Amino acid sequence: MHDWELYKLRMLNATHSNMAYLMALEGVVYVDEAVAIPAVRGYLEQFLAREAIPTLTEIPGHPAEEYGRTVLGRYTNTGVRDQIARLCIDGTAKFPSFLIPTIERQLELDGSVDYAALALAGWARYLATVPATERAHDPHGDQAASFAVRSLGDPQAFLEFDQVFTPRLRESTRFGEAFAKASQSLAANGSVDAIDRLLDD
């Protein structure tokens, strides 16, 4: 895969999906409104710096950090009015390309997986708590939701959804613990407070 494509998948596409379900749970409608929340902006910045960028091969003359700043700058454009609901479409298809490879590489590097874990916990909670008639389209959404509902009582149950979660992730104690912690924080505190708590860790 070309390095430019990895830049786009692991920074632009991933940050879209990372904020999508967390913000949908908060009732935020537009992307620019989401990144205007300081905790959300900080969350995306830290995800890029700690988790996405360390997995990338830097393109000469095009630092990954600069690309990441450009991506976040685009999200603040109030003239675009990109909708959070659009970003929630087809999570089952998106996460395996946008986020799972980053987590797998971070597990190899013994790096952070907490920010990605919170994004996926947000997806699980969205699937489990938003009525099917109100969820964004996903051809596999009902199947994903069946795992998500089980995860309300046992967070690890969501990781059994093998269309998204690879054996490496399912077998990782470290990722499993990060996912469970994120799920519990979301349930207790809501998205923005859960993000704040993660940033304070």
N, C-alpha and C positions, 0 to 999 in steps of 0.2 A: 504493500500500500504506500502511495506517495506521501512524503512528509507533510505536504500542504494539506492533504486530505485528513491526516491525523490531527493536525492543528485544528481544523474545522470541527471534526467529530468530537475531539476530547476537550475542546475549549468552548466553541460557540454552541454546538448542538448539546453538549453535556450541561452547560450552565442553563440553557433553556429548560431542559427536562428536570434539572435539579431544583429549580425554583417552582416549576409548574404546579405540582401537586401540593406542595407546602403552601403556596399562595392560594390555590383553589380552596383549600380547607379554611383559609382566613377570609374568603369572600372577595379577594382582590381581583379586579377585572382586567387591568392592563399591565403590561410589562414595565412601563415607565413608572407606574404607581408602586410596583413591587420594589424596584431598585431605589426608589426614593426613601424606602424604609431603611434606616442605617444598618440595622442588624442583617437585612437581606443582602445589601451591598457588601458588607463585611464577610458574610458567609460565602458569597460567590468569589470574592477576592481571595479568601483563605483556601477555598477548594482549588482554585487555579494554582496558587502558589505552593500549597503543600501536597496536593494529590495529582492534579492533571499535568502540570508542567514538568515535574521530575520524571514522568514516563515518556517524554517526547525527545526526539532527536532535533536539536536546534538547527534551523535552516540558516546558513550563513547570510549575514546581513539582515536577517529578520528575526530578532529575538522573540522567543515565545512570550516573555513578559509584556513586550510591546503589543503583540497581537492580542493578548488577554485584555490589556487596557483598552484597546480599540473596541473589542467586543462589548465590554461593559459600558463604554461610552455610547455605543449605538443604542443600548437599551434605555438610556435616559432620554432619548429623543421623543418628546411628547407629540411630534407631528406624525409618528408612525402608528401609534395606538395599537400595537400588536396585542392580541388578547391571550390571557392566560389559558382560557379554554381551548384555544387552538393548539397550544403547546402540550396539552394533556392528551391529544389524540394519539392512539397507537403506541402506548407505553410499552406494550409487550414486544413490539418490533424495534423500538428505539433503544431501550436500555442495553440490549446485548451488543450494540455497536458503539453507543455513545459513552457508556459508563463501566460496564463489566470488565473490559480489557484494562482500564485504568486501575480498578481494584485488584485484579489479578497481578498486574505488574507491581503495584504497591506492596502486595503480600510478599512478592519475591524480594523486594528491596527492604522489607521490614519497615515500611513507611506508614504514613497515616492513611486510615480508611474511614475515619469518623464522619467526614463531611459527605462522602458518597453514601455511607450507611444511613445518614439522616434523610437524604433524598429518597432512598428506596423505602425507608420506613414511612415517609410521607405518601408515597405511592400506595403502599399497603393500606394505610389508614384511609386514604381517599377511596380506594376500591371497597373497603369494608363498611364505610359509613355514609357514602353518597349513594342515594337510590339509583338503581340501574337506569332508570328513565332520564336521570339528570347527569349521568357520567358522560364524558367525552367518548367518541366512538373508538372502539378497539375490538377487532374481530375475535380476540381471545379474552376480552374483558370479563365475561362471566366466569370463565375457567380461572382466571387470575383472582377474581373476587372470591371464589370459593376457598382458595388458600388464604386470602387476606382475612376473611371472616374468622377462620380458625386461628389466625395469628393474633387476634384480639386477646385470646386467652393464653396463647403460647407463641410468642413472636417468631421462634425458630420455624414454625409451621410454614410461614410464607416462603422460606428458602427452599422448600421442597418443590416449588413451581419450577420445573426443570427446563421450561422454554426460555427462561431468563437466567436462572442461577446455575452456574456450571458446577461440576463436581468439586473443583478447587474451592469455590466459595462455600458450598454446602459442608465441606469437610473442614473448613478453617474455623478453629475455635476463636481466634482473634476477631475475624469478621462477624461470626455469630454473636459474640458478646457485644460488639459495637452496634450491631443491628438491634439486638434486644434492648440495649441501653437507650438507643435513639427512639425506639418504639414506645418505651415506657415514658420517656421524657415528653414525647408528643402527646400521649394520652393524658398525662398529668398537667401539662403546661400550655398546650397549643403550639402552633408553628413558630411564631415570633419569639416567644419566651424560650422554646426549645433551642432555637438558633442562638439566642443570647447566652444561654447556659453553655452551649458548645463553644462559643467564642471565648467564654471566660475560663474554660478548662485549661 
